[in-house]
Amino acid sequence: MEQAPSPKEQEWAGPEALCPGWLEDETPDGEVPEDGGDPDCATHAYELLQGALRQEGLPPTLDRSAEPRTGSGPLDMTVCILGSPTAFLPVLLEGGTRCPGAMVLCLSPAWASRVPSETSPGAWTLLLSRGVSFEAGGHSTLETFVPPRRANYVTGTFAAGDPEGGWVGELTRHLDCPTGGSVPLTRRLEDPLVTRWVLAARAGLPVPPTLAFVLGSGGDLPTDPGVPGVRLVRLEDPQSQESLVQEEVGAFLGGTAMEPYSQVVVRPAGWRWRGTGTHSTHGKAEGAAVAQAVGARLRGLREEESVLLEAMVPTARLPVPPPRSPAPRLPMALRICTLVCRSWGERPQLCQVACGVGRAEAPVRHGAALPQGLDSSLQQWGVVAPGQQQALATRLRGAAEAAMAALLAAEAELSPQQRGGARARTDLLGVDFLLACVDDALELVALSANSQRCLETCLLAEAMGRAVGEPPGDLPRLLAEALLHRAQCHLVEGKDILLIGAGGISKSFVWEAARDYGLRIHLVESDPEHFAAGLVQTFLPYDSREHRRDEEHAERVTELVRARGLRPHACLSYWDDCVVLAALVCQRLGLRGSPPAAVRVAKQKSRTHQHLQRCRRGRPPPAAFAVPCRRLQSHGDVERAAGAVPFPAVAKLEFGAGGVGVRLVESAGQCHAHAARLWRDLRDDADHPGIGLGWGNAMLLMEYVPGTEHDVDLVVFEGRLLGAWVSDNGPTRLPAFLETAACLPSCLPADRQAQLVRAALQCCLACGLRDGVFNVELKLGPGGPRLLEINPRMGGFYLRDWIREVYGPDLLLAAVLVALGLPPVLPARPAARTHLAGVMCLGSEHGPALAGGGGGLAALRELQSRGLVRLNRLFEETAGSGEYEEPCLSVACGGATRPEACLRLLGLCQALGIDSPRYPVGHFLSHFK
């Protein structure tokens, strides 16, 4: 009887330092080197690490273990990698550059300990007393931590082949922090029958026709696994059920699914057989030999293991150019290895692809040949047209990401015990495909999934590319960002956040996000009946609507917080009216935030531009982006402003928000008339809540700036730009400047977007805004960007939702992290995952279409539940409010391209009556080119 490999064959071996991971997939001929007598492998692993660093041209690890590192605090981030020193080395190096000191490699169980969790009953906290930390520039240090460092995220090289799971598996059981994998999850992922069923049933992917004999109940498999391509037969006693086995084998070999194939493979499956390469190959016509091989495998089977009889799917044979040599060309097979990670917004993201080529008569296995790229492999198979290669690459991305989504969905249904802990999840996996020919068309056939083989294959391919001058790929960056982001999410759990101002229904997402991130919100709100009162940890009703008394309000709020015994870790506001009050409260409580003076300058529009006009250092200086403007508090001010600001001009509220009261004026007379109406109708917050009237109803007159309008959302930490996103606005409805449409990503070329981002950043820094998430509105004309206004808070309306959908990061979380004093980990090279185009709905124009009788809103909600539209409610009512109307709803559609998104949106608006001659949606969207 053939034996499964021993746990020793899963340990590290010398060749892994040069060729990591190729060893562990299939055990090579000959003996694997032993540990050399080191009882806990730490010395051997440390030597492997030094060899790998030398291969990368990096300095050796600096040993500072004799000088304990002290001062680790509750906000220090620790991403702990357990086990193999080489499998995650590129990720450790990248993470050390992004967040110096946060990535720690643990090489021995003696370096870590588990203590009962203080926050999660029944779980454990992992503490590190020693580890190798990584810094910028590839520097690494062996350190001792006193007191031990608490891990915020843990992953490693799980030894699924070890009955006990190895020391890595033992340390990661039932932790209270996010854990990237576990021994139970790895065993499940490495079982080809389980994963093949999930890929076929849930992802709808083609798989090799498979007949599986399972001994026992097959606990990880469903009771009725009737899916295309996979037939499951449960056996109680294989020896007494030989006739059943022979019948099933005969039916399978003679079935329609096997018609295109001439060969089959018989192999055992289960975690014990991972990486052994144990199999036998037979012709389809050899029915008796196949049944005998299946029977032989069944005799050595254990409970919950299986024997697979599967079609040997050949690689598609395509017409290729004549060979340079007259010698006959041997038939070859192609295996496509994809690496997928759980990325921003919990969405799968394809990180890298590598291909293996081998002889067609045997399965192509990891480690059997050096990897090569997808494009060159397709070209080798005769797919030479760039369009065909791109189409196949797109299909491969979709298939790989669908595979991970299906595997994660199945995993989410497991109990914490089955997953190896409540916080254990698979964050990284590989999926292997074959390029087959089905019905004269190229088809990607999913073979199996794995926990680490594809990672090491792809890292090797990247290292090989660097050796011949290829630029560094995205793989280490994407993985490091994913791990660091999960660690930061854990870091904010349980933090007490003092939130000033609840806002309206447009801010409803705040309460759901706070729950998802585990934030404890203590809300200060003027409305004692606000719907959020029951959604927060502490509700502190306090009337602060008269914002000209914010200094007094700040004292009262501070007293209120202290009287309740609250000790918030951070204080911030997402509501425009309350940003100055939040800055004053931060100052009094000693919390991190922008200086109140800087927020005041940004909040008051005329002060913003007048301040920037005095900032004349730099090339170009911030003054280059300012626009001439004058403050208006009386009709006398209008006359004086008319002499300094050319017409046409824009008249608007000095502290306004939402575009209310903004108007294009062609003359001083029009400005007088508009000011008279506005000062009569909008006197205080009761006349129109939420638009800044708590600051008074002063106005400003500013020069009209031609060009396209854009929003730039920035994340700034200690004056350093960490993230920026540019969105485009459609034409406003003159003369009131109401927003009509928007799209993300921007239509602009990269250099023009860069102009907007640099202008927005310079304006914020010049005003003193050095820490926070800010929304900057600009116009872009032939001469470059000009500032409209700075909102010293997160972008409103739909922006947070759209940026999450298109790029992944969450502005709300970024604002919390900055307020806590932590630089958010954001994509270094953001890539759009989709395109969004949206249109604003007005109560005056669309009330009947959206009201209950028209059924439009109900239809939109149904479409939203199916993921076909994105809705952002801005107000409860759909009724119009005359000259000072605000949009009540944003409706958006997505697409693989901008034209596709616009076309879907236009069709939807036409069907629901949102598009009309008075509200020409097609015209609004035509600007996005």
Secondary structure, DSSP 8 states (H G I E B T S, - for coil): ------GGGGS--GGGGTSTTHHHHS--SS-----TT-TTSHHHHHHHHHHHHHHTT----EE-TTS-B----TT---EEEES-TTTTHHHHHHHHHHSTT-EEEE--GGGEEEEE-SSSTT-EEEEEEEEEEE-GGG-EEEEEEEEEEE-SEEEE---TTSTT-HHHHHHTTTBSS-EE--HHHHHHHH-HHHHHHHHHHTS------EEEEEES--TTS-S---BTTEEEEEES-GGGGHHHHHHHHHHHHTSGGGTT--EEEEEEESGGGTT----EEEETT-HHHHHHHHHHHHHT--TT-EEEEEE------------SSSS----EEEEEEEEEEE-GGG-EEEEEEEEEEEETTS---TTSS--B-HHHHHHHTT---HHHHHHHHHHHHHHHHHHHHHHHHHHHTS-HHHHTSTTEE--EEEEEEEEEEETTEEEEEEEEEESSHHHHHHHHHHHHHHHTT----SHHHHHHHHHHHHHHHHHHTT-EEEEE----GGGTHHHHHHHHHT-EEEEEES-TT-GGGGGSSEEEE-----GGGHHHHHHHHHHHHHHTT---SEEE--SGGGHHHHHHHHHHHT-----HHHHHHHHSHHHHHHHHHT---SSS-GGGG---EEEESSHHHHHHHHTTS-SSEEEEETT--TTTT-EEESSHHHHHHHHHHHHHH--STTTSTTSSGGG---EEEEE---SEEEEEEEEEETTEEEEEEEEEE---BTTTTB--EEEES-SS-HHHHHHHHHHHHHHHHHHT--SEEEEEEEEEETTEEEEEEEESSS--TTHHHHHHHHT---HHHHHHHHHHT------SS---SSEEEEEEE-HHHHHHHHSTTTTHHHHHHHHHHTTS-EEEE--S--S--GGG----EEEEEEESSHHHHHHHHHHHHHHHT---SSS-HHHHHTT--
